[in-house]
Amino acid sequence: MQIQQEIRDFIGRDMSRNVAQVQNGDSLLETGILDSLGVLALVSFIENRYAVAISDDELLPENFDSIDAIASFVSRRRGRDSA
C-alpha cells in the first residue's frame, strides 16, 4: 500500500492532478490524469524514488495505466533488481 500512496501523492502534488476520486484500479490514461508527458514525469519519479531503471520496452499501458499497475510494476522491478 505504501507504493500506491507514494504514486498517488506524486501525481496529486507534483503533477497537480486531482486524484482524490480516482480508485487505485482506474485507468489514469483513459481518465486523462496521465498523458504522455505525465508518464515521462512519473517514470523519472519512479526511477529516482525506487532506484530502478525503466527501459523503453517497459513503457506499456499495462505497466502505467493505473496506480495498482504502477505499484505492481515497481514491486516486480525492485524484486528483479535486488536478485
Summary of the structure (lengths in Angstrom):
residues: 83
radius of gyration: 11.8
end to end distance: 22.1
largest distance: 36.5
contacts: 216
relative contact order: 0.18
helix: 60%
strand: 0%
